Amino acid sequence: MSEELENLREKLDKSPNNLLFRFSYAQKLLAFANESEALAQLQVCVDAREDWMFAHLLKAKLEISLGKKKDAIVSLNKTIALAKAQTHEDPLMEATELLESLV
């Protein structure tokens, strides 16, 4: 485990409700190919903040890479709804393209 990953884990242990630490930790886990733990961390993020569009998008991408097509479709639909509501055009286009590639 890298020092940076360990530092993030320690921050998360000290502040388990800090969703930014958790999201950053999930991103770093992905860099080290720890997909299952990253997915678990992202799930905590989206459960705590249902309006966190980027967490839903990252979760969807991870679900796609893990072959979890049904879960990815749900996450992408949520991302699209949030992107529209929050007027984020680039994530909206990205999520729409990903969704179209799955159906």
Summary of the structure (lengths in Angstrom):
residues: 103
radius of gyration: 13.8
end to end distance: 37.0
largest distance: 41.7
contacts: 304
relative contact order: 0.11
helix: 81%
strand: 0%
